[in-house]
């Protein structure tokens, strides 16, 4: 994995949501965001905010975005692009990812994947890794963005310091 493209400290959940809302309209088909971090680190909060912002940006009705912990995958249609939100926590083998149809979505949709370590060797090249961890304060989160695709540096915009 490459050096971080950005490191950002979010002081409150609203800051995380603000970053997600800014990133959402910059995403396109084939973009895969791999969200890693411990339970409670902000992965699902980020995913919900991004999905709702993208729905609104594309003129689709903004809907409730439940965690896909039990369904494994939730899909959303914006009218312009499909968004897949996957939570792979309960998977035990990368072969199960194939059964979900996620590898096809990697090329056709915007994909947000929580617990990407469950992908094994199926991690798509050019994916954006977003690592979340708890910060010093109770609502503070540290996010580190990295990718083997340098184009993400421009697409992430001015958030945080260059890595």
C-alpha positions in Angstrom: 0.0 0.0 0.0 1.2 3.5 -0.8 1.8 6.4 1.6 -1.3 8.3 2.7 -2.9 10.8 0.3 -4.7 12.6 3.0 -4.9 12.5 6.8 -7.8 14.4 8.3 -9.1 14.8 11.9 -12.8 15.3 12.1 -13.8 17.0 15.4 -17.4 15.9 15.2 -19.7 13.6 13.2 -20.9 16.6 11.2 -17.4 17.1 9.9 -17.2 13.4 8.7 -20.6 13.9 7.0 -19.4 17.1 5.4 -16.4 15.4 3.9 -18.7 12.6 2.6 -21.0 15.1 1.1 -18.2 16.9 -0.7 -16.7 13.6 -2.0 -20.1 12.1 -3.1 -20.6 14.1 -6.4 -17.0 13.4 -7.4 -17.5 9.7 -7.6 -18.3 7.7 -10.7 -19.0 4.2 -11.9 -16.1 1.9 -11.0 -15.1 3.8 -7.9 -14.5 1.5 -4.9 -14.1 2.9 -1.4 -12.8 0.5 1.1 -13.8 1.5 4.6 -11.7 0.1 7.4 -11.6 0.6 11.1 -12.8 -0.8 14.4 -16.5 -1.0 15.2 -17.7 2.5 16.1 -14.9 4.3 14.3 -17.2 6.1 11.8 -17.3 3.8 8.7 -21.1 3.5 8.6 -21.7 7.1 9.5 -19.5 8.1 6.6 -21.2 5.7 4.2 -24.7 6.9 5.2 -23.7 10.5 4.7 -22.1 9.8 1.3 -25.0 7.8 0.0 -27.6 10.4 1.1 -25.5 13.2 -0.4 -25.2 11.4 -3.7 -28.9 10.7 -3.9 -29.6 14.4 -3.3 -27.0 15.5 -5.8 -28.4 13.3 -8.5 -32.0 14.4 -7.8 -33.1 11.1 -6.3 -35.3 10.9 -3.2 -33.1 10.8 -0.1 -33.9 7.7 1.8 -33.0 6.1 5.1 -29.7 4.3 4.8 -29.6 1.3 7.1 -26.4 -0.6 7.9 -26.1 -3.6 5.7 -24.7 -5.7 8.6 -27.4 -8.3 8.3 -28.4 -8.0 4.6 -24.7 -7.8 3.6 -25.4 -5.5 0.7 -27.8 -2.6 0.2 -28.2 -1.0 -3.2 -29.4 2.5 -4.1 -30.4 3.9 -7.5 -29.7 7.6 -8.0 -31.2 7.8 -11.5 -27.7 8.2 -12.8 -25.7 5.5 -11.1 -26.1 2.6 -8.7 -24.5 2.7 -5.3 -23.6 -0.5 -3.5 -23.0 -0.5 0.3 -21.6 -3.7 1.6 -20.7 -4.8 5.1 -18.6 -7.9 4.9 -18.1 -8.4 8.6 -20.0 -11.7 8.7 -18.3 -13.3 5.7 -15.8 -16.1 6.4 -14.2 -16.5 2.9 -13.6 -14.3 -0.1 -15.6 -16.8 -2.3 -18.7 -15.4 -0.6 -18.0 -12.0 -2.1 -18.5 -13.6 -5.6 -21.9 -14.9 -4.6 -23.0 -11.4 -3.6 -22.2 -10.1 -7.1 -19.9 -7.5 -5.7 -17.1 -8.0 -8.1 -19.3 -7.1 -11.0 -20.5 -4.0 -9.1 -16.8 -2.9 -8.7 -16.8 -2.0 -12.4 -20.4 -0.8 -12.9 -21.3 1.1 -9.7 -20.0 3.2 -6.8 -19.1 0.7 -4.1 -18.6 1.3 -0.4 -17.2 -1.7 1.3 -16.9 -2.0 5.1 -14.6 -4.7 6.4 -12.6 -4.9 3.1 -10.1 -7.4 4.7 -12.8 -10.0 3.9 -12.1 -9.4 0.2 -8.8 -11.3 0.3 -7.2 -11.1 -3.2 -10.3 -9.6 -4.7 -9.4 -6.0 -3.8 -9.8 -4.0 -7.0 -6.8 -2.0 -8.3 -7.3 1.8 -7.9 -9.6 1.5 -4.9 -9.6 4.3 -2.3 -8.9 3.0 1.2 -10.4 5.1 4.0 -9.2 4.1 7.4 -11.1 5.5 10.4 -10.0 5.5 14.0 -11.1 7.1 17.2 -9.3 10.3 18.1 -8.5 12.0 21.4 -12.1 13.3 22.0 -15.2 11.2 22.3 -16.5 12.3 18.9 -13.1 12.9 17.2 -12.1 10.6 14.3 -8.9 10.4 12.4 -9.3 9.4 8.7 -6.4 8.3 6.5 -6.9 8.0 2.7 -4.6 6.0 0.6 -4.6 4.4 -2.9 -2.4 2.9 -5.5 -4.1 5.3 -8.0 -2.5 8.8 -7.6 -5.6 10.4 -9.3 -7.4 10.1 -6.0 -5.2 12.9 -4.6 -6.9 15.5 -6.9 -10.4 13.9 -6.4 -10.2 14.2 -2.7 -9.8 17.9 -2.9 -8.3 20.1 -0.2 -9.2 17.9 2.8 -6.3 17.3 5.1 -2.6 17.5 4.5 -0.9 15.8 1.5 0.6 12.5 2.5 
